[in-house]
């Protein structure tokens, strides 16, 4: 049985670009830029709509929403896009995560459409009401997504303006509801609420300077000038008359004082893809903005705010806060479209408004304030499956199923040497434990060294300056607690080139008194080729200049993690692998697999002696496949676990498992590898293994073969899937994505 969504679940991102749409031909292009299931090719789409007529029609007849939602979904979820979406949804479900649909809408006309109405015909429901789905807008900028700075308490500034020459607002009621929503945490000192009533330019500035808020909640009127293509927020003057503050001025103020999120309880605040109020705030690097795309009644606005802040007070991501607000509006005002008015623009990496440690403490305080008891510890938690098959394993929550690999000792020996003589590259196929190994290194090294884990997946499609901005920002955030009385160099937007980055890391190493700074670089495959070249050339410079013991750069140890993407950088004088000790992750041993399967006894099952052997025979010790089989066996409890039970679970994996599907799709795109693997498996040719052969090396990093003499398919599960794959028509010639089974 599938576990219900975790109340504090994380979100995986599904980035969908919608662009090149012409109002005359109604044709455009869609492309999956990034998803848990991989990327996709560009596809044409047709969307025959007149945005102006659509909006007028919805205003006159809200019942048209379902038809419009189906029209939008049918236009973009076609071809490979639909397949990748449903595979990604399944991955998120298995991982007990949500799926964040980030819409990169490059057409001004299409941005006017209410994409929040996307309709899932399979579920016969709006996607926004799926507890696992978050629909957000994403504006691609020439800067890396902002990195939030941690804090022990959440500061909220409520700004209210209701000029006498505008329609009156019930702002007093909303402020009262906000106070009620956060009152339990305010008593604990975990939330600080500041009120700025009858806001003027001057009083808003003073409140920002004094409170330095994480969240700014604006209550008032907003306007959008179509001719000027400019958004405005309406404040007050000394006589309580209206004053129009343009979006650029407001953005400058909010970002200057470190605002993490802006809630715009104002009509028309979401309009204008580039110059509107909400988009302008996003362009100013405000990590998250919630705005309204059409007028919303005061009652609905109050309902949304109450649900939003109660969810935020529980420490959940901003996606979940908006989702709960939508449900609250729909419950209070059924048969209307006011629930679809809120639009979430997000550039935060994870949707959390606080750093992870502060976030956990905040959630613990919120639960404790409601129950009067401290939050349950990890050791006695019962929620979620015992065997996690998505994402890295971490201590202490995954201690029971976390197997320390011998490669960890090797990596730690390199990291703990008195002098850095080489950097480290961890190579293995996807889902074999690379990120888990990086986290284990952080656990062990954290006492003596400063460790920074940089997830490069957020840089997919970004440029060279974005890369240096992101890495410098995350390095600064990680080293901030270690600075003592030292003054760290600022990680601002000016660190956007190799020269600036080199100077920054040198000054940072001098300022922080730790013997070693370890940068663990994950998801290298996200970098564009020119970004990869620029970054790795800079890393080589850090390595070369840091050879002297008195050079501050000698503190740095870079650890790279990747599969085909990293191994593809082997050749060439600038390859990072030329300065690295290469570490290939091996599969689990039979004893380690038996240790995993033995956990089923502790869950109330009865494991037959032959069951661990059957799991190992099928998986060959592949970490993900072994864990996935155990997860399927867990759902069969309390029935006895026998070799037959294992075989039934394996048959299910061959039908639906995304790891196996990913391998077959990778072969579709590599004809040379496909043909060579055919000769090994189907024709029985004895091919000597050598990493000097780029095709064999690629097959190893894809996970298809193991480095034995001669080459052999990695495990029985893969062999079964590959025999079926090669037996299908056109297997030797096709180059497109394999149909979903």
C-alpha positions as CSV (number, residue, x, y, z in Angstrom):
1,X,0.0,0.0,0.0
2,X,1.4,3.4,-1.0
3,X,2.1,5.7,1.9
4,X,0.1,8.9,2.1
5,X,2.0,12.2,1.4
6,X,4.2,13.2,4.3
7,X,2.9,16.5,5.8
8,X,6.4,17.9,5.5
9,X,7.3,16.3,2.2
10,X,9.8,17.8,-0.2
11,X,9.2,18.5,-3.8
12,X,10.9,17.3,-7.0
13,X,11.0,19.7,-9.9
14,X,9.6,19.2,-13.4
15,X,10.7,22.0,-15.6
16,X,8.6,22.6,-18.7
17,X,9.4,25.2,-21.2
18,X,6.5,26.6,-23.2
19,X,7.6,29.0,-25.9
20,X,7.7,30.2,-29.5
21,X,3.9,30.4,-29.6
22,X,2.4,32.6,-32.3
23,X,-1.1,34.1,-31.9
24,X,-1.6,33.9,-35.6
25,X,-0.7,30.2,-36.2
26,X,-1.4,29.1,-32.6
27,X,1.7,26.9,-32.8
28,X,4.6,26.8,-30.3
29,X,7.3,24.5,-28.9
30,X,7.4,22.5,-25.6
31,X,10.4,21.0,-24.0
32,X,11.1,19.2,-20.7
33,X,14.2,20.9,-19.4
34,X,14.6,18.8,-16.3
35,X,12.6,16.2,-14.4
36,X,13.1,13.2,-12.1
37,X,12.7,11.0,-15.2
38,X,15.2,12.9,-17.3
39,X,14.9,15.5,-20.1
40,X,13.0,15.4,-23.4
41,X,13.2,16.6,-27.0
42,X,11.5,19.7,-28.3
43,X,8.0,19.1,-29.6
44,X,5.6,21.4,-31.5
45,X,2.2,22.0,-29.9
46,X,-1.0,23.7,-31.0
47,X,-3.1,25.8,-28.6
48,X,-6.0,27.5,-30.4
49,X,-7.0,30.2,-27.9
50,X,-7.5,33.9,-27.7
51,X,-6.2,34.8,-24.2
52,X,-8.3,37.9,-24.0
53,X,-11.5,36.1,-25.0
54,X,-10.6,33.2,-22.6
55,X,-10.3,35.5,-19.6
56,X,-13.5,37.3,-20.4
57,X,-15.3,34.0,-20.8
58,X,-14.1,32.7,-17.5
59,X,-15.2,35.9,-15.8
60,X,-18.7,35.6,-17.3
61,X,-19.0,31.8,-16.9
62,X,-16.7,30.0,-14.3
63,X,-18.1,26.6,-15.5
64,X,-15.8,26.9,-18.5
65,X,-12.8,26.3,-16.3
66,X,-12.8,22.5,-16.8
67,X,-13.0,22.8,-20.6
68,X,-10.1,25.3,-20.5
69,X,-8.1,23.1,-18.2
70,X,-8.5,20.1,-20.5
71,X,-7.5,22.3,-23.5
72,X,-4.3,23.5,-21.8
73,X,-3.3,20.0,-20.5
74,X,-4.0,18.3,-23.9
75,X,-1.8,20.9,-25.6
76,X,1.3,20.5,-23.5
77,X,1.1,17.0,-22.1
78,X,1.6,15.2,-25.4
79,X,4.1,12.9,-27.0
80,X,7.2,12.3,-24.8
81,X,6.1,15.1,-22.4
82,X,3.2,13.1,-21.1
83,X,5.3,10.0,-20.6
84,X,8.0,11.9,-18.7
85,X,5.4,13.6,-16.6
86,X,3.7,10.4,-15.5
87,X,7.0,8.7,-14.9
88,X,8.1,11.6,-12.8
89,X,4.9,11.6,-10.9
90,X,5.4,7.9,-10.1
91,X,9.0,8.6,-9.0
92,X,7.7,11.3,-6.6
93,X,5.0,9.0,-5.3
94,X,7.5,6.2,-4.6
95,X,9.8,8.7,-2.9
96,X,6.9,10.1,-0.9
97,X,7.5,13.5,-2.4
98,X,5.5,16.1,-4.2
99,X,6.1,17.1,-7.9
100,X,6.7,20.8,-8.6
101,X,5.6,21.7,-12.1
102,X,7.7,24.8,-13.0
103,X,6.3,26.5,-16.1
104,X,8.9,28.4,-18.1
105,X,6.4,30.4,-20.1
106,X,8.3,32.6,-22.7
107,X,5.2,34.0,-24.5
108,X,3.6,37.1,-23.0
109,X,0.2,36.1,-24.4
110,X,0.4,32.6,-23.0
111,X,1.5,33.9,-19.6
112,X,-1.9,35.6,-19.3
113,X,-3.7,32.3,-19.3
114,X,-4.6,30.7,-16.0
115,X,-2.3,27.6,-16.1
116,X,-3.4,26.9,-12.6
117,X,-6.5,25.4,-14.1
118,X,-4.6,22.5,-15.7
119,X,-6.8,19.5,-15.7
120,X,-5.9,15.8,-15.2
121,X,-8.3,13.8,-17.3
122,X,-7.1,10.5,-15.7
123,X,-8.1,11.7,-12.2
124,X,-11.0,13.9,-13.5
125,X,-9.8,16.7,-11.3
126,X,-7.8,19.9,-11.5
127,X,-4.1,19.2,-11.0
128,X,-3.8,21.9,-8.4
129,X,-6.0,19.8,-6.1
130,X,-3.7,16.8,-6.3
131,X,-1.9,16.8,-2.9
132,X,1.4,15.9,-4.7
133,X,1.3,18.5,-7.4
134,X,2.4,22.1,-7.2
135,X,1.9,24.4,-10.2
136,X,4.4,27.3,-10.2
137,X,5.7,29.9,-12.6
138,X,9.4,30.2,-13.2
139,X,11.2,33.0,-14.9
140,X,14.7,32.1,-16.3
141,X,17.2,34.9,-15.4
142,X,20.9,35.5,-15.9
143,X,21.5,34.6,-12.2
144,X,21.5,31.4,-10.2
145,X,18.5,30.7,-8.0
146,X,18.9,32.6,-4.7
147,X,20.3,30.8,-1.7
148,X,18.4,31.5,1.5
149,X,20.2,32.5,4.7
150,X,19.2,30.6,7.8
151,X,17.5,32.0,10.9
152,X,16.2,30.7,14.1
153,X,12.9,32.7,13.9
154,X,10.7,33.6,11.0
155,X,10.1,37.4,10.6
156,X,6.9,38.5,8.9
157,X,6.1,42.1,8.0
158,X,2.5,42.8,7.3
159,X,2.0,46.0,5.2
160,X,-1.5,47.4,4.8
161,X,-2.6,50.4,2.7
162,X,-6.2,51.4,2.1
163,X,-6.3,54.9,0.7
164,X,-9.5,56.9,1.1
165,X,-9.8,57.4,-2.6
166,X,-9.8,53.7,-3.4
167,X,-12.3,51.0,-2.6
168,X,-12.2,50.2,1.2
169,X,-10.5,46.9,2.3
170,X,-11.1,44.7,5.3
171,X,-7.4,44.8,6.2
172,X,-8.0,44.8,9.9
173,X,-9.7,41.4,9.7
174,X,-6.8,39.9,7.8
175,X,-4.2,41.2,10.2
176,X,-6.3,39.7,13.1
177,X,-6.3,36.3,11.3
178,X,-2.6,36.5,10.7
179,X,-2.0,37.1,14.4
180,X,-4.2,34.1,15.2
181,X,-2.4,31.9,12.8
182,X,1.1,32.5,14.1
183,X,0.3,33.1,17.7
184,X,1.5,29.7,19.0
185,X,4.9,30.1,17.5
186,X,5.1,33.8,18.4
187,X,4.7,32.8,22.0
188,X,7.7,30.5,21.6
189,X,9.8,33.3,20.0
190,X,9.9,31.4,16.7
191,X,7.9,33.9,14.7
192,X,8.1,37.7,14.9
193,X,5.1,39.6,13.4
194,X,5.5,43.3,12.6
195,X,2.6,45.4,11.4
196,X,2.9,48.5,9.2
197,X,-0.6,50.1,8.9
198,X,-1.5,52.9,6.5
199,X,1.8,52.3,4.8
200,X,3.6,55.1,3.1
201,X,6.8,55.0,1.2
202,X,8.6,56.3,4.3
203,X,7.0,54.0,6.8
204,X,7.5,50.9,4.6
205,X,11.2,51.7,4.3
206,X,11.5,52.2,8.1
207,X,9.7,48.9,8.8
208,X,12.0,47.0,6.4
209,X,15.1,48.5,7.9
210,X,13.9,47.6,11.5
211,X,12.5,44.1,11.0
212,X,14.5,42.8,8.0
213,X,11.6,40.4,7.3
214,X,11.8,36.9,5.7
215,X,8.2,37.4,4.5
216,X,6.4,40.6,3.5
217,X,2.6,40.4,3.2
218,X,1.2,43.2,1.3
219,X,-2.5,44.0,1.7
220,X,-3.9,46.6,-0.6
221,X,-4.7,47.5,-4.2
222,X,-2.4,46.8,-7.2
223,X,-2.8,47.9,-10.8
224,X,-1.3,47.0,-14.1
225,X,-0.9,49.6,-16.8
226,X,-1.2,47.8,-20.2
227,X,0.1,50.7,-22.2
228,X,3.2,51.2,-20.0
229,X,3.4,47.4,-19.3
230,X,4.2,48.3,-15.7
231,X,2.8,47.0,-12.4
232,X,2.1,49.3,-9.4
233,X,1.3,48.8,-5.7
234,X,-0.9,51.5,-4.2
235,X,0.3,52.9,-0.9
236,X,-0.8,56.0,1.0
237,X,0.5,59.5,1.5
238,X,0.4,61.7,4.6
239,X,-3.2,62.6,3.9
240,X,-4.2,58.9,3.3
241,X,-4.6,59.5,-0.4
242,X,-3.3,57.0,-3.0
243,X,0.3,56.8,-4.1
244,X,1.4,54.5,-6.9
245,X,4.7,52.8,-6.3
246,X,6.0,51.1,-9.4
247,X,7.1,47.5,-9.3
248,X,10.8,48.3,-9.9
249,X,11.0,50.6,-6.9
250,X,9.1,48.1,-4.6
251,X,11.4,45.2,-5.7
252,X,14.5,47.3,-5.0
253,X,13.3,47.9,-1.4
254,X,12.3,44.3,-0.7
255,X,15.3,42.6,-2.1
256,X,17.7,45.1,-0.4
257,X,16.6,43.9,3.0
258,X,16.8,40.2,2.4
259,X,13.1,39.3,1.8
260,X,12.6,35.6,1.2
261,X,8.9,35.6,0.1
262,X,6.3,38.3,-0.8
263,X,2.6,37.6,-0.5
264,X,0.6,40.1,-2.6
265,X,-3.0,40.1,-1.5
266,X,-3.8,42.5,-4.2
267,X,-5.7,42.1,-7.5
268,X,-3.8,42.1,-10.8
269,X,-0.5,41.6,-9.0
270,X,0.4,38.6,-11.1
271,X,-0.1,40.3,-14.5
272,X,2.6,41.1,-17.0
273,X,5.2,38.4,-17.8
274,X,8.1,40.8,-17.6
275,X,7.1,44.2,-16.1
276,X,4.2,43.3,-13.8
277,X,4.4,43.5,-10.0
278,X,5.1,39.9,-9.2
279,X,7.4,39.1,-12.2
280,X,9.4,42.2,-11.4
281,X,9.9,41.0,-7.8
282,X,11.1,37.7,-9.1
283,X,13.5,39.4,-11.5
284,X,14.9,41.2,-8.4
285,X,15.8,37.8,-7.0
286,X,13.0,37.6,-4.4
287,X,12.9,33.7,-4.0
288,X,9.1,33.3,-3.9
289,X,6.2,35.5,-4.7
290,X,2.5,34.7,-4.3
291,X,0.2,37.0,-6.3
292,X,-3.4,37.2,-7.6
293,X,-4.2,36.9,-11.3
294,X,-7.7,38.3,-11.0
295,X,-9.9,40.0,-8.4
296,X,-10.6,38.0,-5.3
297,X,-13.2,38.7,-2.7
298,X,-12.2,39.8,0.8
299,X,-13.7,36.7,2.4
300,X,-11.6,34.4,0.0
301,X,-8.5,36.5,0.6
302,X,-8.9,36.1,4.4
303,X,-9.5,32.4,4.1
304,X,-6.4,31.9,1.9
305,X,-4.2,33.9,4.3
306,X,-5.3,32.0,7.3
307,X,-4.6,28.6,5.7
308,X,-1.4,29.8,4.1
309,X,0.2,31.0,7.4
310,X,-1.0,28.1,9.5
311,X,0.7,25.8,7.0
312,X,3.8,28.0,7.0
313,X,3.9,28.0,10.8
314,X,4.0,24.2,10.6
315,X,7.3,24.5,8.7
316,X,6.1,23.3,5.3
317,X,7.4,24.4,1.8
318,X,5.7,27.4,0.3
319,X,4.2,25.1,-2.4
320,X,2.2,23.3,0.3
321,X,1.2,26.6,1.9
322,X,-0.3,27.8,-1.4
323,X,-2.0,24.4,-2.0
324,X,-3.6,24.5,1.4
325,X,-4.8,28.0,0.7
326,X,-6.4,26.9,-2.6
327,X,-8.3,24.1,-0.8
328,X,-9.4,26.5,1.9
329,X,-10.8,28.9,-0.6
330,X,-12.6,26.2,-2.6
331,X,-14.1,24.8,0.6
332,X,-15.3,28.3,1.7
333,X,-16.4,29.5,-1.7
334,X,-17.4,26.4,-3.9
335,X,-18.5,26.8,-7.5
336,X,-16.2,29.8,-8.0
337,X,-12.8,30.2,-9.5
338,X,-11.3,32.2,-6.7
339,X,-9.2,29.2,-5.7
340,X,-7.3,29.6,-9.0
341,X,-6.5,33.3,-8.4
342,X,-3.2,32.7,-6.4
343,X,-0.2,32.3,-8.6
344,X,3.1,31.1,-7.2
345,X,6.3,32.4,-8.8
346,X,9.3,30.6,-7.3
347,X,13.0,30.6,-7.7
348,X,14.0,29.1,-4.4
349,X,15.8,25.8,-4.7
350,X,13.5,23.9,-2.4
351,X,10.6,26.1,-1.4
352,X,11.7,26.3,2.2
353,X,11.8,29.8,3.7
354,X,14.4,28.8,6.3
355,X,17.6,26.8,6.2
356,X,17.0,23.1,6.8
357,X,18.2,23.1,10.5
358,X,16.1,26.1,11.4
359,X,13.2,24.6,9.4
360,X,13.3,21.4,11.5
361,X,13.4,23.3,14.7
362,X,10.5,25.4,13.6
363,X,8.4,22.3,12.6
364,X,9.2,20.7,16.0
365,X,8.1,23.9,17.8
366,X,4.9,24.0,15.8
367,X,4.0,20.4,16.6
368,X,4.9,20.8,20.2
369,X,2.8,23.9,20.6
370,X,-0.3,22.0,19.3
371,X,0.2,18.8,21.2
372,X,2.0,19.9,24.3
373,X,4.5,17.1,23.6
374,X,7.9,17.2,21.9
375,X,8.1,15.9,18.3
376,X,8.7,12.2,18.0
377,X,12.3,11.3,17.5
378,X,13.5,9.7,14.3
379,X,14.2,6.4,16.1
380,X,10.5,5.8,16.8
381,X,9.0,7.3,13.7
382,X,6.5,5.1,11.9
383,X,5.5,7.1,8.8
384,X,6.7,6.1,5.4
385,X,8.2,2.9,4.0
386,X,11.2,1.3,5.7
387,X,13.1,0.9,2.4
388,X,13.5,4.2,0.7
389,X,14.2,3.9,-3.0
390,X,14.3,7.6,-4.0
391,X,16.9,10.1,-3.0
392,X,20.0,9.6,-0.9
393,X,20.0,7.7,2.4
394,X,20.9,9.7,5.5
395,X,21.6,9.3,9.2
396,X,19.9,8.8,11.5
397,X,16.5,8.2,9.8
398,X,17.9,5.5,7.4
399,X,20.4,3.9,9.8
400,X,18.7,0.5,9.5
401,X,19.1,0.2,5.7
402,X,22.3,2.3,5.3
403,X,25.2,0.1,4.3
404,X,28.7,1.7,4.6
405,X,30.6,0.9,1.4
406,X,34.4,0.2,1.4
407,X,34.7,3.2,-1.0
408,X,33.8,5.4,1.8
409,X,37.0,4.5,3.7
410,X,39.1,5.2,0.6
411,X,37.4,8.6,0.1
412,X,37.9,9.5,3.8
413,X,41.6,8.6,3.6
414,X,42.1,11.1,0.7
415,X,40.1,13.8,2.4
416,X,41.9,13.4,5.8
417,X,45.4,13.5,4.4
418,X,47.5,16.4,5.9
419,X,48.1,17.8,2.4
420,X,45.7,17.7,-0.6
421,X,47.6,16.0,-3.4
422,X,44.6,15.1,-5.5
423,X,41.0,15.8,-5.8
424,X,38.4,13.0,-5.9
425,X,36.0,11.8,-8.5
426,X,33.3,9.3,-7.6
427,X,32.0,7.5,-10.7
428,X,29.1,5.0,-11.0
429,X,25.8,4.7,-12.8
430,X,22.7,6.5,-11.6
431,X,21.0,5.3,-8.4
432,X,24.0,3.5,-7.0
433,X,24.7,5.6,-4.0
434,X,26.9,8.5,-5.1
435,X,25.0,11.2,-3.2
436,X,24.6,9.0,-0.2
437,X,28.4,8.6,-0.2
438,X,28.8,12.4,-0.3
439,X,26.5,12.8,2.6
440,X,28.3,10.2,4.6
441,X,31.6,12.0,3.9
442,X,30.0,15.2,5.3
443,X,28.9,13.3,8.4
444,X,32.4,12.0,9.2
445,X,34.4,15.1,8.0
446,X,32.1,17.7,9.6
447,X,33.9,17.7,12.9
448,X,37.3,18.7,11.4
449,X,36.5,20.3,8.0
450,X,34.0,22.7,6.5
451,X,31.9,20.7,4.0
452,X,29.7,22.2,1.3
453,X,27.4,20.0,-0.8
454,X,26.5,21.8,-4.1
455,X,23.7,20.4,-6.1
456,X,24.4,21.5,-9.6
457,X,21.0,20.3,-11.0
458,X,19.6,23.7,-10.4
459,X,22.0,25.0,-13.1
460,X,20.4,23.0,-15.9
461,X,20.2,25.4,-18.9
462,X,22.0,28.2,-17.0
463,X,25.2,30.0,-18.2
464,X,28.7,30.5,-16.9
465,X,28.0,33.5,-14.6
466,X,25.1,31.5,-13.0
467,X,27.4,28.7,-12.1
468,X,30.0,30.9,-10.3
469,X,27.2,32.8,-8.5
470,X,25.6,29.7,-7.2
471,X,28.7,28.0,-6.0
472,X,30.0,31.1,-4.3
473,X,26.6,31.8,-2.6
474,X,26.4,28.2,-1.2
475,X,30.0,28.3,-0.1
476,X,29.4,31.6,1.8
477,X,26.2,30.2,3.4
478,X,28.0,27.1,4.6
479,X,31.0,28.9,6.0
480,X,29.0,31.7,7.7
481,X,28.6,29.7,11.1
482,X,32.4,29.2,11.1
483,X,33.5,32.7,10.7
484,X,33.8,33.6,14.3
485,X,34.8,37.3,14.5
486,X,36.2,37.3,10.9
487,X,34.5,39.2,8.2
488,X,33.7,37.0,5.2
489,X,33.8,38.4,1.7
490,X,30.3,39.0,0.3
491,X,28.9,36.4,-2.1
492,X,27.0,38.9,-4.3
493,X,26.1,38.9,-7.9
494,X,29.4,40.3,-9.0
495,X,31.1,36.8,-8.5
496,X,30.2,35.8,-12.1
497,X,33.5,35.0,-13.7
498,X,36.5,32.7,-13.2
499,X,38.7,35.6,-12.1
500,X,36.2,36.9,-9.5
501,X,35.5,33.3,-8.3
502,X,39.2,32.6,-7.8
503,X,39.7,35.7,-5.8
504,X,36.5,35.0,-3.7
505,X,37.6,31.4,-2.7
506,X,41.0,32.6,-1.8
507,X,39.7,35.4,0.4
508,X,37.2,33.0,1.9
509,X,39.9,30.4,2.8
510,X,41.9,33.1,4.5
511,X,38.9,34.3,6.6
512,X,37.8,30.9,7.9
513,X,40.1,29.2,10.3
514,X,39.5,25.5,9.4
515,X,42.2,23.2,8.0
516,X,40.1,21.8,5.1
517,X,37.2,23.1,3.0
518,X,35.6,20.2,1.1
519,X,33.3,21.1,-1.9
520,X,31.2,18.1,-2.9
521,X,29.9,18.7,-6.4
522,X,26.9,16.6,-7.2
523,X,24.8,16.3,-10.5
524,X,27.6,17.4,-12.8
525,X,25.6,16.3,-15.8
526,X,23.4,19.4,-15.4
527,X,26.2,21.7,-16.6
528,X,26.1,22.9,-20.2
529,X,29.4,22.2,-22.1
530,X,30.7,25.8,-22.0
531,X,29.8,26.1,-18.3
532,X,31.6,22.8,-17.6
533,X,34.7,24.0,-19.4
534,X,34.8,27.3,-17.6
535,X,34.2,25.9,-14.2
536,X,36.6,23.0,-14.4
537,X,39.4,25.2,-15.9
538,X,38.9,27.4,-12.8
539,X,39.1,24.3,-10.5
540,X,42.3,23.3,-12.2
541,X,43.7,26.7,-11.4
542,X,42.7,26.4,-7.7
543,X,44.4,23.0,-7.7
544,X,47.6,24.3,-9.3
545,X,47.9,27.4,-7.2
546,X,47.1,25.5,-4.0
547,X,50.1,23.2,-4.2
548,X,52.1,25.5,-1.9
549,X,51.4,24.8,1.8
550,X,51.2,28.5,2.6
551,X,48.7,29.2,-0.1
552,X,45.2,29.6,1.2
553,X,43.9,27.6,-1.8
554,X,45.6,24.5,-0.4
555,X,42.7,24.2,2.0
556,X,40.3,23.2,-0.8
557,X,39.4,19.6,-1.7
558,X,36.9,19.2,-4.6
559,X,34.9,16.0,-4.8
560,X,33.1,15.4,-8.1
561,X,30.2,12.9,-8.5
562,X,28.8,11.7,-11.8
563,X,28.2,8.9,-14.2
564,X,28.4,9.1,-18.0
565,X,28.4,12.9,-17.8
566,X,31.6,12.9,-15.6
567,X,33.3,10.1,-17.4
568,X,32.8,11.9,-20.6
569,X,35.2,14.5,-19.4
570,X,38.0,12.0,-19.2
571,X,39.7,13.1,-22.4
572,X,41.5,16.4,-22.9
573,X,44.1,18.3,-21.0
574,X,41.5,20.3,-19.1
575,X,39.6,17.2,-17.8
576,X,39.0,17.4,-14.1
577,X,39.8,13.7,-13.9
578,X,43.4,14.4,-14.7
579,X,43.8,15.9,-11.2
580,X,41.5,13.4,-9.5
581,X,41.8,10.0,-7.8
582,X,39.0,8.1,-9.6
583,X,36.8,6.0,-7.3
584,X,34.3,3.6,-8.9
585,X,31.5,2.5,-6.7
586,X,31.0,-1.3,-6.6
587,X,27.8,-3.2,-6.0
588,X,26.8,-4.5,-2.6
589,X,28.1,-7.9,-1.5
590,X,25.8,-10.9,-0.9
591,X,26.2,-10.4,2.8
592,X,25.2,-6.8,2.5
593,X,22.1,-7.7,0.5
594,X,21.2,-10.4,3.1
595,X,21.5,-7.6,5.8
596,X,19.0,-5.5,3.9
597,X,16.5,-8.4,3.3
598,X,16.9,-9.3,7.0
599,X,15.2,-6.0,7.9
600,X,12.0,-7.6,6.8
601,X,12.1,-9.9,9.8
602,X,12.1,-6.8,12.0
603,X,9.0,-5.5,10.3
604,X,7.0,-8.5,11.3
605,X,7.8,-10.7,8.3
606,X,9.2,-14.2,8.0
607,X,12.1,-14.4,5.6
608,X,12.9,-17.9,4.1
609,X,16.6,-18.7,4.0
610,X,16.6,-18.7,0.2
611,X,15.0,-15.2,-0.1
612,X,18.3,-13.2,0.3
613,X,20.0,-15.4,-2.2
614,X,17.2,-14.8,-4.7
615,X,17.4,-11.0,-4.2
616,X,21.2,-11.1,-4.7
617,X,21.0,-13.3,-7.8
618,X,18.5,-11.0,-9.5
619,X,20.1,-7.7,-8.6
620,X,23.8,-8.6,-8.4
621,X,24.0,-6.3,-5.5
622,X,22.8,-3.2,-7.4
623,X,22.0,-0.8,-4.5
624,X,18.8,0.6,-6.0
625,X,17.4,-2.7,-7.4
626,X,18.0,-4.5,-4.2
627,X,16.4,-1.7,-2.2
628,X,13.4,-1.6,-4.6
629,X,12.9,-5.4,-4.4
630,X,12.9,-5.1,-0.6
631,X,10.4,-2.2,-0.8
632,X,8.0,-4.3,-2.9
633,X,8.5,-7.3,-0.5
634,X,7.6,-4.9,2.4
635,X,4.2,-4.3,0.9
636,X,3.6,-8.1,0.9
637,X,4.0,-8.4,4.6
638,X,3.0,-10.3,6.8
639,X,3.0,-13.1,4.2
640,X,6.2,-15.2,4.3
641,X,9.0,-14.0,2.0
642,X,10.1,-16.8,-0.2
643,X,12.1,-17.1,-3.4
644,X,8.7,-17.2,-5.3
645,X,7.7,-13.9,-3.6
646,X,10.9,-12.4,-4.7
647,X,10.3,-13.5,-8.3
648,X,6.8,-12.0,-8.3
649,X,8.3,-8.7,-7.1
650,X,10.9,-8.9,-9.9
651,X,8.3,-9.4,-12.5
652,X,6.5,-6.3,-11.3
653,X,9.8,-4.3,-11.6
654,X,10.3,-5.5,-15.2
655,X,6.9,-3.9,-16.1
656,X,7.1,-0.6,-14.3
657,X,10.5,0.3,-12.8
658,X,11.9,3.6,-14.0
659,X,15.5,2.5,-13.4
660,X,15.2,-0.3,-15.9
661,X,13.3,1.9,-18.3
662,X,16.0,4.6,-18.1
663,X,18.6,2.1,-19.1
664,X,16.6,1.0,-22.2
665,X,15.9,4.6,-23.2
666,X,19.7,5.4,-22.9
667,X,20.4,2.6,-25.3
668,X,17.8,4.1,-27.7
669,X,20.0,7.2,-28.0
670,X,23.3,5.4,-28.5
671,X,23.4,3.1,-31.5
672,X,27.0,2.0,-31.1
673,X,26.5,1.0,-27.5
674,X,23.2,-0.7,-28.4
675,X,24.9,-2.8,-31.1
676,X,27.9,-3.8,-29.0
677,X,25.7,-4.8,-26.1
678,X,23.6,-6.9,-28.5
679,X,26.7,-8.8,-29.6
680,X,27.6,-9.5,-25.9
681,X,24.2,-10.6,-24.7
682,X,22.4,-12.0,-27.7
683,X,25.3,-13.3,-29.8
684,X,27.5,-14.5,-26.9
685,X,30.7,-12.7,-28.0
686,X,33.5,-12.6,-25.5
687,X,34.4,-8.9,-25.4
688,X,37.4,-7.9,-23.2
689,X,36.5,-5.1,-20.9
690,X,38.6,-1.9,-21.0
691,X,37.8,1.6,-20.0
692,X,40.1,2.8,-22.8
693,X,37.3,1.7,-25.1
694,X,34.8,4.7,-24.9
695,X,31.8,2.5,-25.8
696,X,32.5,0.0,-23.1
697,X,33.2,2.7,-20.6
698,X,29.9,4.3,-21.6
699,X,28.0,1.0,-21.1
700,X,29.6,0.7,-17.7
701,X,28.6,4.2,-16.6
702,X,25.0,3.6,-18.0
703,X,24.9,0.5,-15.7
704,X,24.5,-2.0,-18.5
705,X,27.6,-4.0,-17.9
706,X,30.0,-4.8,-15.1
707,X,33.8,-4.5,-15.4
708,X,34.6,-8.2,-15.7
709,X,36.7,-10.2,-18.1
710,X,35.0,-10.7,-20.5
711,X,32.2,-8.2,-20.3
712,X,28.9,-9.3,-18.9
713,X,25.5,-7.8,-18.3
714,X,25.3,-6.3,-14.8
715,X,22.6,-8.4,-13.3
716,X,19.7,-10.8,-14.1
717,X,17.0,-8.1,-14.0
718,X,18.8,-6.1,-16.6
719,X,19.4,-9.2,-18.7
720,X,15.7,-10.1,-18.7
721,X,14.7,-6.6,-19.7
722,X,17.4,-6.4,-22.4
723,X,16.4,-9.7,-24.0
724,X,12.8,-8.5,-24.2
725,X,14.1,-5.2,-25.5
726,X,16.2,-6.7,-28.3
727,X,13.4,-9.1,-29.2
728,X,11.0,-6.3,-29.9
729,X,10.7,-5.1,-33.5
730,X,13.2,-2.4,-34.7
731,X,15.4,-2.8,-31.6
732,X,18.6,-2.5,-33.6
733,X,17.6,0.6,-35.6
734,X,15.3,2.7,-33.5
735,X,16.6,5.9,-31.9
736,X,13.6,7.3,-30.2
737,X,12.2,6.8,-26.7
738,X,11.0,3.3,-25.9
739,X,7.2,3.3,-25.4
740,X,6.1,3.0,-21.8
741,X,4.9,-0.5,-20.9
